[in-house]
């Protein structure tokens, strides 16, 4: 459910930014949302993998 809310906020934010920034608004907001998600997921997966090796 939170993922749907996040996608809705990205679309809404991009629509608000579009007149000033143009189509790059979607790219910027996608990076802002997916960047931290990918970093945290990679960090977590690394911790899980190290835990499985013990």
C-alpha positions, 0 to 999 in steps of 0.5 A: 500500500505504501508503494502505491502512495509513493508512486502517487506522490511522485506523479503528483510532485512531477505534475507540480514541477513540470511547468518549471523543470519540464519532463526532467521532473519525472527523472529527478523524482524517480532518482529521489525515490529509487536512489535511497531505496536501492542503497538501503536494499543493497545494504540490507542484502549485504548484511543478510548475506554476511549473516548467512555465511557465519 
